[in-house]
Amino acid sequence: MTSTADSNPSESFILLSKKLADLHMDPPTKYPNSYPDLNPVDTYRAHITDLLTKVTAVDPAIIYPVLQWTQTLDKGDLVLPVPALRVKGKKATELAEKWAAEFPDSPLVDRPTAAGNYLQFFFKPAPLARLVIPAILNQNSARQYGFNPQLGLRDPADPSKGCKRIIVEFSSPNIAKPFHAGHLRSTIIGGFLANVYQGAGWDVIRMNYLGDWGTQFGLLAMAFEMYGSEEKLLQNPIGHLYDIYVEINQLHGPERDMIKEKKAAGEDVTALEEKSWGKKAQGYFKRMEEGDEQVLSLWRRFRDLSIERYKQTYARLNIKYDVYSGESQIKSESMERAMQTLWDQGLNEESKGAVIVDLEKHNKKLGKCRVKKEDGATLYLTRDIGAAVERYEQYHFDKMIYVVAMQQDLHLQQLFKILELMGRKDISDKCQHVNFGMVQGMSTRKGTVKFLDDILKDVGEKMHEVMRGNAEKYAQVEDPEKVADTLGITSVMVQDMSGKRINNYEFSLSRMTSFEGDTGPYLQYAHARLSSILRKAASTIPTASLPTADFTLLTSSPHAMLLLRSLAQWPDVFGQAYKTLEPVTVLGYLFKMGHLLSSSYDHLRILPGGGKGEDVDAETARARLALYVCARNVLNCGMRVLGLEPVERM
């Protein structure tokens, strides 16, 4: 997936102006946040705004931004909520009727329909075909239809000033633990966000901030001393480290819970705490922080083995990182400098041997948070403060997104507030937490976790079994095992993206492998079927001839026009995803396109004969093939934005 700022955006605007001249129209009026050379619908927005300004006497700066794309095409291609124009003295329904009646004839749109408080605008078929299909067919590696690289420019009026830079921190699993389905949400959502910002022209840095430091490593090191096997570590490092982690937690967990209960009952637990596994783990970690080479060498081994396994998993998910960072990589000087600033600003307080920042003084909901333990060891929050400052100094980012579960809402709010109080509002204002709900039904500590590699293996086998059911098609697939694996990964990812980010969902293997309804396999089938049509047509219709086809031949078919109107929406859908940061915005659009395609194939045949429907003349076939090529291009692009790998055969 590539996107760069167009080296000469005026050239495409000139081409657009020539097309409009053929319709006896002037070049579109340029409004703020309008990109008619990138988004055909913006041409319609500008045109409708010009006409409505004369009809309503409302400022065009008010009209243009409230012309909305529609979720369902039966409500129009664009819709105007009349109350948004803030016209006083008449009811919105009366204004809608009046303006619909007074709207002048247009070469681009039919007379609008008044629907309650709304005006619905339907695009005329022939001009739409002439504007949209060439825009898709003429895309290239530097100009992908639907993307808007202008959004990422530091100064849209002067592209030479370059692009804005964003860090997307996502996935961030804990070292020496398996990459399980609980990590999947951050990985999928973060990969999607990085792709969206890249399509919007930003310079994107994909960062994995590994949980590779902390007291848990003391616990793991002790577990390896007690239960570790060098042979098993070499055979299956991640699995063995996980097994011993669970084993020592069978000792540590009940002890920790008992101490907690006794403390709540008011009992003195000092002696118990001093002898506890937790205390021993803290001591081990303290040695790590002090640079004890004996414990650090074991930690490095765990870290290196884990990263190698993670890279294999990420490759299967189409994820590649620019930076593998981690808590351990944060310089002690950065944390010390941050701590000193907190003292200098009067923000730090001593409390029972620890150091805290009382944020209740500034916002009661933020509470009090520790920045240093009683033994002087750093905490996650301390390292996050140092990391934010280091990243800003190194990368000079314009924005940094943390893709972290909603359970960490308070932690991120505390981090941003502390940065602000430290006098680093220049950093805190550029930080954003994109949160999400949890995959329910799993827990690492109790040993009931479902490992992602095992999940993908099971789902891949299920897809392979289904593929074998059609022997003829199966024989045509070049690498059926790889395709089955891709289908399995798609099914897992699509289930995760099917709802809004903030929603929790119950992990269910049976649901994600279902072929009923809107599923990953359904989406892949839509792409594979289009690819099959294009392969078969290539022998009779040269691809190079498609841009000169007569696209008006499509206008007599309701099925063709529904598909064309859907394709016209893709830039708006991408723009909406850029605003909402919701994968389901793109996914929902792709499923709707899949439904339109499924209902169109029998009505929009390309190859003559076969006993289905009408005979197709060569020019109509060429126009229809151009439409299918456009549909496949947009479907392919949308799937890649989501992080999916489209298949050609299945």
C-alpha positions as CSV (number, residue, x, y, z in Angstrom):
1,M,0.0,0.0,0.0
2,T,1.6,3.3,-1.1
3,S,0.6,6.9,-1.1
4,T,2.6,10.0,-1.6
5,A,1.7,13.6,-2.1
6,D,1.0,14.3,-5.8
7,S,4.0,16.0,-7.3
8,N,1.7,18.1,-9.5
9,P,-1.9,18.2,-8.2
10,S,-2.8,21.0,-10.7
11,E,-2.3,18.6,-13.6
12,S,-5.1,16.4,-12.5
13,F,-7.3,19.5,-11.8
14,I,-6.7,20.6,-15.4
15,L,-7.8,17.1,-16.7
16,L,-10.9,17.4,-14.5
17,S,-11.7,20.9,-15.8
18,K,-11.5,19.5,-19.4
19,K,-14.0,16.8,-18.6
20,L,-16.4,19.4,-17.1
21,A,-15.9,21.7,-20.1
22,D,-17.3,18.8,-22.2
23,L,-20.5,19.2,-20.0
24,H,-20.4,22.9,-20.6
25,M,-19.4,23.6,-17.1
26,D,-16.7,25.8,-15.5
27,P,-14.0,24.3,-13.3
28,P,-15.3,23.5,-9.8
29,T,-15.2,26.3,-7.2
30,K,-12.4,25.6,-4.7
31,Y,-13.7,25.4,-1.1
32,P,-11.8,24.6,2.1
33,N,-11.2,20.8,2.5
34,S,-12.4,20.2,-1.1
35,Y,-10.3,18.0,-3.3
36,P,-12.2,17.6,-6.6
37,D,-9.2,16.3,-8.5
38,L,-8.9,13.4,-5.9
39,N,-12.6,12.9,-5.0
40,P,-15.2,13.1,-7.8
41,V,-18.0,13.6,-5.2
42,D,-16.3,16.9,-4.2
43,T,-16.9,18.1,-7.7
44,Y,-20.6,17.5,-7.0
45,R,-20.4,19.1,-3.6
46,A,-18.9,22.3,-5.1
47,H,-21.4,22.4,-7.9
48,I,-24.4,21.8,-5.6
49,T,-23.0,24.5,-3.1
50,D,-22.8,27.0,-6.0
51,L,-26.4,26.4,-7.0
52,L,-27.8,26.3,-3.4
53,T,-26.1,29.5,-2.5
54,K,-28.2,31.3,-5.2
55,V,-31.4,29.5,-4.1
56,T,-31.0,29.9,-0.3
57,A,-28.8,33.1,0.0
58,V,-26.8,31.1,2.6
59,D,-23.0,31.5,2.9
60,P,-21.4,28.7,0.8
61,A,-18.9,28.2,3.6
62,I,-21.9,26.9,5.6
63,I,-23.4,24.8,2.9
64,Y,-20.3,22.9,1.6
65,P,-19.2,21.1,4.8
66,V,-22.7,19.9,5.6
67,L,-23.3,18.1,2.3
68,Q,-23.0,14.5,3.6
69,W,-22.5,11.2,1.9
70,T,-25.2,8.7,2.5
71,Q,-25.1,5.2,4.2
72,T,-27.7,3.8,1.8
73,L,-28.0,4.9,-1.8
74,D,-31.8,4.9,-1.7
75,K,-31.5,8.1,0.2
76,G,-29.4,9.8,-2.5
77,D,-25.7,10.3,-3.3
78,L,-25.5,13.4,-1.1
79,V,-27.9,14.7,1.5
80,L,-28.3,18.1,3.0
81,P,-29.7,18.5,6.5
82,V,-31.6,21.7,6.2
83,P,-31.4,22.7,9.9
84,A,-27.6,22.8,9.5
85,L,-27.9,25.9,7.4
86,R,-29.3,27.8,10.4
87,V,-32.0,29.7,8.5
88,K,-34.5,31.3,10.9
89,G,-38.2,32.1,10.4
90,K,-39.4,28.9,8.6
91,K,-39.7,25.3,9.4
92,A,-37.0,23.1,8.0
93,T,-39.6,20.9,6.1
94,E,-41.0,24.0,4.5
95,L,-37.5,25.2,3.4
96,A,-36.7,21.8,2.0
97,E,-39.8,21.8,-0.2
98,K,-39.2,25.4,-1.3
99,W,-35.6,24.9,-2.2
100,A,-36.3,21.6,-4.0
101,A,-38.8,23.4,-6.2
102,E,-36.5,26.3,-6.9
103,F,-33.4,24.3,-7.6
104,P,-32.3,25.0,-11.2
105,D,-31.6,22.5,-13.9
106,S,-28.1,21.0,-13.6
107,P,-25.9,18.9,-15.9
108,L,-24.6,16.9,-12.9
109,V,-27.6,16.2,-10.6
110,D,-31.3,15.7,-10.8
111,R,-33.7,18.1,-9.1
112,P,-33.3,17.3,-5.3
113,T,-36.0,15.5,-3.4
114,A,-37.4,16.9,-0.2
115,A,-37.5,14.2,2.5
116,G,-38.6,15.8,5.8
117,N,-35.8,18.0,7.1
118,Y,-33.4,16.8,4.3
119,L,-32.7,17.5,0.7
120,Q,-31.6,14.4,-1.2
121,F,-29.4,14.7,-4.3
122,F,-29.1,12.0,-6.9
123,F,-26.3,12.2,-9.5
124,K,-27.1,11.9,-13.2
125,P,-25.8,8.6,-14.6
126,A,-23.8,9.6,-17.7
127,P,-21.6,12.4,-16.1
128,L,-20.9,10.2,-13.1
129,A,-19.7,7.4,-15.3
130,R,-17.4,9.8,-17.2
131,L,-15.9,11.2,-14.0
132,V,-15.6,8.2,-11.8
133,I,-14.4,5.3,-14.0
134,P,-11.4,7.2,-15.5
135,A,-10.4,8.4,-12.1
136,I,-10.1,4.8,-11.0
137,L,-8.6,3.4,-14.2
138,N,-5.9,6.1,-14.2
139,Q,-4.7,5.5,-10.7
140,N,-1.0,4.6,-10.2
141,S,1.5,3.9,-7.4
142,A,1.7,7.6,-6.6
143,R,-2.1,8.3,-6.9
144,Q,-4.4,5.7,-5.5
145,Y,-8.1,6.4,-6.0
146,G,-9.7,7.1,-2.7
147,F,-6.6,8.2,-0.8
148,N,-6.0,11.8,-0.1
149,P,-2.2,12.6,0.3
150,Q,-3.1,16.3,0.6
151,L,-4.2,15.7,4.2
152,G,-0.7,14.9,5.4
153,L,1.0,18.0,4.0
154,R,2.4,20.4,6.5
155,D,1.3,23.3,4.2
156,P,-1.2,22.3,1.4
157,A,-0.3,25.5,-0.4
158,D,3.4,24.6,-0.5
159,P,4.0,20.8,-0.9
160,S,7.8,21.4,-0.8
161,K,7.5,21.8,3.0
162,G,7.0,18.1,3.2
163,C,4.6,15.8,5.1
164,K,3.6,15.6,8.7
165,R,5.0,12.8,10.8
166,I,3.1,10.4,13.0
167,I,4.2,7.6,15.3
168,V,1.6,4.8,15.7
169,E,2.5,2.6,18.7
170,F,0.6,-0.6,18.6
171,S,0.6,-4.3,19.5
172,S,3.2,-4.0,22.3
173,P,3.1,-7.6,23.7
174,N,5.0,-8.7,26.7
175,I,8.3,-10.4,26.2
176,A,8.5,-14.2,26.9
177,K,4.8,-14.6,26.6
178,P,2.9,-16.0,23.6
179,F,1.3,-13.6,21.1
180,H,-2.3,-14.4,22.0
181,A,-5.6,-13.2,20.7
182,G,-5.8,-10.6,23.4
183,H,-3.0,-8.7,21.6
184,L,-4.8,-9.1,18.3
185,R,-7.0,-6.0,18.7
186,S,-4.1,-3.6,19.2
187,T,-2.2,-5.1,16.3
188,I,-5.2,-5.1,13.9
189,I,-6.4,-1.6,14.8
190,G,-2.9,-0.2,14.9
191,G,-2.0,-1.6,11.5
192,F,-5.2,-0.1,10.1
193,L,-4.5,3.3,11.6
194,A,-1.0,3.3,10.1
195,N,-2.4,2.4,6.7
196,V,-5.0,5.1,6.9
197,Y,-2.5,7.8,7.8
198,Q,-0.2,6.6,5.1
199,G,-3.0,6.9,2.6
200,A,-3.6,10.4,3.9
201,G,-0.1,11.3,3.0
202,W,1.5,11.3,6.5
203,D,5.1,10.0,7.1
204,V,4.2,7.0,9.3
205,I,6.4,5.4,11.8
206,R,5.1,2.0,13.0
207,M,6.4,1.3,16.5
208,N,6.2,-1.8,18.7
209,Y,6.8,-0.8,22.3
210,L,7.5,-4.1,23.9
211,G,6.8,-5.0,27.5
212,D,10.4,-6.1,28.1
213,W,11.1,-4.7,31.5
214,G,9.6,-4.9,35.0
215,T,9.0,-7.1,38.0
216,Q,7.5,-9.9,36.0
217,F,11.0,-10.7,34.6
218,G,12.2,-11.3,38.1
219,L,9.4,-13.8,38.5
220,L,10.2,-15.4,35.1
221,A,13.9,-15.7,35.9
222,M,13.1,-17.4,39.2
223,A,10.7,-19.7,37.3
224,F,13.5,-20.6,34.9
225,E,15.8,-21.4,37.8
226,M,13.2,-23.7,39.3
227,Y,11.5,-25.3,36.4
228,G,13.5,-24.3,33.3
229,S,14.9,-26.8,30.8
230,E,17.6,-25.7,28.4
231,E,16.5,-28.4,25.9
232,K,12.9,-27.3,25.9
233,L,13.9,-23.6,25.7
234,L,15.8,-24.4,22.5
235,Q,13.0,-26.5,21.1
236,N,10.1,-24.1,21.8
237,P,11.3,-21.0,23.6
238,I,8.0,-19.2,23.7
239,G,5.9,-22.2,24.7
240,H,8.4,-23.2,27.4
241,L,8.7,-19.7,28.9
242,Y,4.9,-19.5,29.0
243,D,4.6,-22.9,30.8
244,I,7.0,-22.0,33.5
245,Y,5.4,-18.6,33.9
246,V,2.0,-20.3,34.6
247,E,3.7,-22.7,36.9
248,I,5.3,-20.1,39.2
249,N,2.0,-18.2,39.2
250,Q,0.4,-21.2,40.9
251,L,2.7,-20.3,43.8
252,H,2.7,-16.5,43.5
253,G,-1.0,-16.0,42.7
254,P,-2.5,-17.6,45.8
255,E,0.1,-16.1,48.1
256,R,-0.5,-12.6,46.6
257,D,-4.3,-13.0,47.1
258,M,-3.8,-14.2,50.7
259,I,-1.7,-11.1,51.5
260,K,-4.2,-8.8,49.9
261,E,-7.1,-10.3,52.0
262,K,-5.1,-10.1,55.2
263,K,-4.2,-6.5,54.5
264,A,-7.8,-5.7,53.8
265,A,-8.8,-7.2,57.1
266,G,-6.3,-4.9,58.9
267,E,-3.7,-7.6,59.7
268,D,0.1,-6.9,59.8
269,V,1.4,-8.5,56.6
270,T,5.0,-7.1,56.7
271,A,6.7,-10.4,57.5
272,L,4.6,-12.2,54.8
273,E,5.5,-9.6,52.2
274,E,9.2,-9.7,53.0
275,K,9.3,-13.5,52.3
276,S,6.8,-13.4,49.3
277,W,7.5,-14.3,45.7
278,G,6.5,-10.8,44.7
279,K,9.2,-9.3,47.0
280,K,11.8,-11.7,45.5
281,A,10.7,-10.7,42.0
282,Q,11.1,-7.1,42.9
283,G,14.6,-7.7,44.2
284,Y,15.5,-9.6,41.0
285,F,14.3,-6.7,38.9
286,K,16.2,-4.2,41.0
287,R,19.4,-6.1,40.1
288,M,18.4,-5.8,36.4
289,E,18.0,-2.0,36.8
290,E,21.4,-1.8,38.6
291,G,23.1,-3.5,35.6
292,D,23.8,-7.0,37.1
293,E,25.2,-8.7,34.0
294,Q,24.2,-12.2,35.3
295,V,20.5,-11.5,35.3
296,L,20.7,-9.2,32.3
297,S,22.2,-11.9,30.0
298,L,19.3,-14.2,30.8
299,W,16.8,-11.4,30.2
300,R,18.4,-10.6,26.8
301,R,18.1,-14.2,25.8
302,F,14.4,-14.2,26.6
303,R,13.9,-10.9,24.8
304,D,15.7,-12.0,21.6
305,L,13.9,-15.3,21.3
306,S,10.6,-13.6,21.8
307,I,11.1,-10.9,19.2
308,E,12.1,-13.5,16.6
309,R,8.8,-15.4,17.2
310,Y,6.8,-12.2,17.1
311,K,8.3,-11.2,13.8
312,Q,7.0,-14.5,12.3
313,T,3.5,-13.8,13.6
314,Y,3.5,-10.2,12.4
315,A,4.5,-11.4,8.9
316,R,1.4,-13.6,8.7
317,L,-0.7,-10.5,9.7
318,N,0.9,-8.3,7.0
319,I,2.5,-6.1,9.7
320,K,6.0,-4.8,9.4
321,Y,7.5,-2.4,12.0
322,D,9.8,0.5,11.5
323,V,11.0,0.4,15.1
324,Y,11.1,-2.3,17.8
325,S,11.3,-0.3,21.0
326,G,10.6,-1.3,24.5
327,E,10.6,-0.2,28.1
328,S,14.2,-1.4,28.5
329,Q,15.3,0.9,25.7
330,I,14.4,4.1,27.6
331,K,17.6,5.8,28.9
332,S,17.9,6.2,32.6
333,E,19.0,9.8,32.0
334,S,15.7,10.5,30.4
335,M,13.8,9.2,33.4
336,E,16.1,11.0,35.8
337,R,15.7,14.2,33.9
338,A,11.9,13.8,33.9
339,M,11.9,13.1,37.7
340,Q,14.0,16.1,38.3
341,T,11.6,18.3,36.3
342,L,8.7,16.9,38.4
343,W,10.6,17.9,41.6
344,D,11.4,21.3,40.2
345,Q,7.8,21.9,39.3
346,G,6.7,20.9,42.8
347,L,4.7,18.0,41.4
348,N,6.4,15.1,43.2
349,E,5.6,14.1,46.8
350,E,7.1,11.4,49.0
351,S,4.6,8.9,50.3
352,K,5.5,5.9,52.5
353,G,8.9,5.7,50.8
354,A,7.6,5.9,47.3
355,V,7.3,9.0,45.1
356,I,3.9,10.1,43.8
357,V,2.3,12.8,41.7
358,D,-1.0,14.0,43.1
359,L,-3.1,14.7,40.1
360,E,-6.3,15.2,42.1
361,K,-5.3,18.8,42.6
362,H,-5.8,19.3,38.9
363,N,-8.5,16.7,38.1
364,K,-10.1,14.6,40.8
365,K,-10.7,11.7,38.3
366,L,-7.0,11.3,37.7
367,G,-6.2,10.4,41.3
368,K,-2.6,9.9,42.7
369,C,0.0,7.9,40.8
370,R,3.3,6.5,41.7
371,V,6.3,7.4,39.6
372,K,8.9,5.6,41.7
373,K,8.7,2.5,44.0
374,E,9.7,2.3,47.6
375,D,13.0,0.6,46.6
376,G,13.7,3.3,44.0
377,A,12.8,1.1,41.0
378,T,11.1,2.8,38.1
379,L,7.5,2.1,37.1
380,Y,5.6,1.8,33.8
381,L,4.4,5.3,34.0
382,T,8.0,6.6,34.7
383,R,9.3,4.9,31.6
384,D,6.4,6.1,29.5
385,I,7.2,9.7,30.5
386,G,10.8,9.2,29.5
387,A,9.8,7.4,26.3
388,A,7.5,10.3,25.1
389,V,10.2,12.9,25.6
390,E,12.8,10.7,23.9
391,R,10.6,10.1,20.9
392,Y,9.8,13.8,20.4
393,E,13.4,14.6,20.5
394,Q,14.4,11.9,18.1
395,Y,11.5,11.9,15.6
396,H,10.0,15.4,16.0
397,F,6.5,13.9,15.4
398,D,3.4,16.0,14.7
399,K,1.2,13.3,16.2
400,M,1.6,10.1,18.3
401,I,-1.1,7.6,18.7
402,Y,-1.1,5.0,21.5
403,V,-3.3,2.0,20.5
404,V,-4.0,0.5,23.9
405,A,-7.1,-1.2,25.5
406,M,-9.6,0.9,27.4
407,Q,-8.5,-0.6,30.6
408,Q,-5.5,1.8,30.3
409,D,-7.6,4.9,29.8
410,L,-6.6,6.3,33.3
411,H,-3.0,5.5,32.8
412,L,-2.8,7.4,29.5
413,Q,-4.8,10.3,30.9
414,Q,-2.3,10.5,33.8
415,L,0.7,10.3,31.4
416,F,-0.7,13.2,29.2
417,K,-1.5,15.3,32.2
418,I,2.0,14.8,33.8
419,L,3.6,15.8,30.5
420,E,1.5,18.9,30.4
421,L,2.3,19.8,34.0
422,M,6.0,19.3,33.3
423,G,5.8,22.1,30.8
424,R,5.8,19.7,27.8
425,K,2.4,20.7,26.4
426,D,4.2,20.7,23.1
427,I,4.3,16.9,23.5
428,S,1.0,16.2,25.3
429,D,-1.1,18.1,22.8
430,K,0.3,15.9,20.0
431,C,-0.6,12.6,21.9
432,Q,-3.8,10.6,21.4
433,H,-5.0,7.4,23.0
434,V,-7.0,5.3,20.6
435,N,-8.7,2.7,22.9
436,F,-10.7,-0.5,22.3
437,G,-12.7,-3.1,24.1
438,M,-11.3,-6.5,25.1
439,V,-11.4,-10.0,23.6
440,Q,-13.2,-11.8,26.5
441,G,-12.7,-15.3,27.7
442,M,-9.0,-15.6,28.2
443,S,-6.3,-15.0,30.9
444,T,-2.6,-15.5,30.7
445,R,-2.0,-15.9,34.5
446,K,-4.5,-18.8,34.8
447,G,-3.1,-20.6,31.8
448,T,-6.4,-20.5,29.8
449,V,-5.0,-18.3,27.1
450,K,-5.7,-19.1,23.4
451,F,-2.5,-18.7,21.5
452,L,-2.8,-16.8,18.2
453,D,-0.6,-19.1,16.2
454,D,-2.8,-22.0,17.3
455,I,-5.9,-20.1,16.4
456,L,-4.6,-19.3,13.0
457,K,-3.6,-22.9,12.4
458,D,-7.1,-24.2,13.4
459,V,-8.9,-21.6,11.2
460,G,-6.5,-22.2,8.3
461,E,-7.2,-25.9,8.4
462,K,-11.0,-25.2,8.5
463,M,-10.7,-23.0,5.3
464,H,-8.5,-25.7,3.6
465,E,-11.2,-28.3,4.3
466,V,-13.8,-26.0,2.7
467,M,-11.6,-25.4,-0.3
468,R,-11.2,-29.1,-0.9
469,G,-15.0,-29.4,-1.2
470,N,-14.7,-28.0,-4.8
471,A,-12.1,-30.2,-6.5
472,E,-12.2,-28.4,-9.8
473,K,-11.5,-25.0,-8.3
474,Y,-9.1,-26.5,-5.8
475,A,-6.9,-27.8,-8.6
476,Q,-6.6,-24.3,-10.0
477,V,-5.2,-22.8,-6.8
478,E,-1.4,-22.6,-7.1
479,D,-0.6,-22.9,-3.3
480,P,-3.8,-24.1,-1.5
481,E,-2.1,-24.2,1.9
482,K,-1.0,-20.6,1.7
483,V,-4.4,-19.5,0.4
484,A,-6.2,-21.4,3.2
485,D,-3.9,-19.7,5.7
486,T,-4.7,-16.3,4.2
487,L,-8.4,-17.1,4.4
488,G,-8.0,-18.1,8.1
489,I,-6.2,-14.9,9.0
490,T,-8.9,-12.9,7.1
491,S,-11.7,-14.6,9.0
492,V,-10.0,-13.8,12.4
493,M,-9.3,-10.2,11.5
494,V,-12.7,-9.5,10.0
495,Q,-14.4,-10.8,13.1
496,D,-12.3,-8.4,15.2
497,M,-13.2,-5.4,13.0
498,S,-16.9,-6.2,12.6
499,G,-18.0,-3.9,15.5
500,K,-16.8,-0.5,16.8
501,R,-13.4,-0.4,18.5
502,I,-14.8,0.2,22.0
503,N,-17.0,-2.9,21.9
504,N,-15.9,-6.0,23.8
505,Y,-16.5,-9.4,22.0
506,E,-16.5,-13.0,23.1
507,F,-13.8,-15.0,21.4
508,S,-15.5,-17.7,19.4
509,L,-13.8,-20.0,16.9
510,S,-17.1,-21.3,15.5
511,R,-18.4,-17.8,14.8
512,M,-15.2,-16.6,13.0
513,T,-15.2,-19.7,10.7
514,S,-18.8,-19.3,9.8
515,F,-19.7,-18.7,6.1
516,E,-23.0,-17.2,7.0
517,G,-23.4,-13.5,6.7
518,D,-20.7,-10.9,6.3
519,T,-17.5,-12.8,7.0
520,G,-13.8,-12.7,6.0
521,P,-14.2,-15.6,3.5
522,Y,-17.2,-13.8,1.9
523,L,-15.0,-10.7,1.3
524,Q,-12.2,-12.8,-0.1
525,Y,-14.7,-14.7,-2.4
526,A,-15.9,-11.4,-3.8
527,H,-12.3,-10.4,-4.7
528,A,-11.5,-13.9,-6.1
529,R,-14.6,-13.9,-8.3
530,L,-13.8,-10.5,-9.7
531,S,-10.3,-11.7,-10.4
532,S,-11.6,-14.7,-12.2
533,I,-13.9,-12.6,-14.4
534,L,-11.0,-10.3,-15.3
535,R,-8.7,-13.3,-16.2
536,K,-11.3,-14.8,-18.5
537,A,-12.1,-11.5,-20.2
538,A,-8.4,-10.6,-20.8
539,S,-8.1,-12.9,-23.8
540,T,-10.9,-11.1,-25.7
541,I,-10.8,-7.5,-24.3
542,P,-7.4,-5.8,-24.1
543,T,-7.0,-4.0,-20.8
544,A,-5.3,-1.1,-22.5
545,S,-8.6,-0.4,-24.4
546,L,-10.7,0.2,-21.3
547,P,-10.1,3.9,-20.8
548,T,-11.5,4.6,-24.2
549,A,-14.7,2.6,-23.7
550,D,-18.1,4.3,-23.9
551,F,-19.1,4.4,-20.2
552,T,-22.5,5.9,-21.0
553,L,-23.5,2.3,-22.1
554,L,-23.6,1.5,-18.4
555,T,-26.3,4.0,-17.6
556,S,-29.2,1.9,-18.8
557,S,-28.5,-0.8,-16.2
558,P,-29.8,-0.2,-12.6
559,H,-27.2,-2.7,-11.4
560,A,-24.3,-1.0,-13.1
561,M,-25.4,2.4,-11.7
562,L,-25.7,1.1,-8.2
563,L,-22.2,-0.3,-8.4
564,L,-20.9,2.9,-9.9
565,R,-22.5,5.1,-7.3
566,S,-20.9,2.9,-4.6
567,L,-17.5,3.3,-6.2
568,A,-17.9,7.0,-6.2
569,Q,-18.3,6.9,-2.4
570,W,-14.9,5.3,-1.7
571,P,-13.0,8.5,-1.2
572,D,-15.6,9.8,1.2
573,V,-15.5,6.5,3.1
574,F,-11.8,6.7,3.4
575,G,-12.1,10.3,4.6
576,Q,-14.6,9.2,7.2
577,A,-12.3,6.5,8.4
578,Y,-9.5,9.1,8.7
579,K,-11.8,11.1,11.0
580,T,-13.4,8.2,13.1
581,L,-10.4,5.9,13.1
582,E,-12.9,3.0,13.0
583,P,-12.0,-0.1,10.8
584,V,-15.7,-1.0,10.6
585,T,-16.3,2.2,8.5
586,V,-14.2,0.6,5.7
587,L,-15.3,-3.0,6.4
588,G,-19.0,-2.1,6.2
589,Y,-18.5,-0.3,2.9
590,L,-16.7,-3.3,1.4
591,F,-19.5,-5.7,2.5
592,K,-22.1,-3.5,0.8
593,M,-20.0,-3.5,-2.4
594,G,-19.8,-7.3,-2.2
595,H,-23.6,-7.5,-2.0
596,L,-23.9,-5.2,-5.0
597,L,-21.5,-7.3,-7.0
598,S,-23.2,-10.6,-6.0
599,S,-26.5,-9.3,-7.4
600,S,-24.9,-7.9,-10.6
601,Y,-23.1,-10.7,-12.2
602,D,-26.1,-12.3,-14.0
603,H,-27.2,-8.8,-15.2
604,L,-23.8,-7.5,-16.2
605,R,-22.3,-10.3,-18.3
606,I,-19.2,-9.7,-20.3
607,L,-18.6,-12.8,-22.3
608,P,-21.3,-13.8,-24.9
609,G,-23.0,-17.1,-24.9
610,G,-23.4,-19.6,-22.0
611,G,-27.1,-19.6,-22.0
612,K,-27.5,-16.8,-19.4
613,G,-29.2,-13.6,-20.2
614,E,-28.7,-11.4,-23.3
615,D,-26.0,-11.5,-25.9
616,V,-23.4,-8.8,-25.2
617,D,-22.1,-6.6,-27.9
618,A,-18.4,-5.8,-27.8
619,E,-18.7,-2.1,-26.7
620,T,-21.1,-2.9,-23.8
621,A,-18.8,-5.7,-22.7
622,R,-15.8,-3.3,-22.7
623,A,-17.7,-0.8,-20.6
624,R,-18.8,-3.5,-18.2
625,L,-15.3,-4.9,-17.9
626,A,-14.0,-1.4,-17.1
627,L,-16.6,-1.2,-14.3
628,Y,-15.5,-4.6,-12.9
629,V,-11.8,-3.6,-13.1
630,C,-12.7,-0.5,-11.0
631,A,-14.7,-2.5,-8.5
632,R,-11.8,-4.9,-8.1
633,N,-9.3,-2.0,-7.7
634,V,-11.4,-0.4,-4.9
635,L,-12.1,-3.7,-3.2
636,N,-8.4,-4.6,-3.2
637,C,-7.5,-1.2,-1.9
638,G,-10.0,-1.3,0.9
639,M,-8.9,-4.7,2.0
640,R,-5.3,-3.7,2.1
641,V,-6.2,-0.6,4.2
642,L,-7.7,-3.1,6.7
643,G,-4.5,-5.1,6.6
644,L,-6.0,-8.0,4.6
645,E,-4.2,-9.8,1.8
646,P,-6.6,-10.2,-1.1
647,V,-6.6,-13.7,-2.8
648,E,-6.8,-14.2,-6.6
649,R,-8.3,-17.7,-6.4
650,M,-10.0,-19.8,-3.8
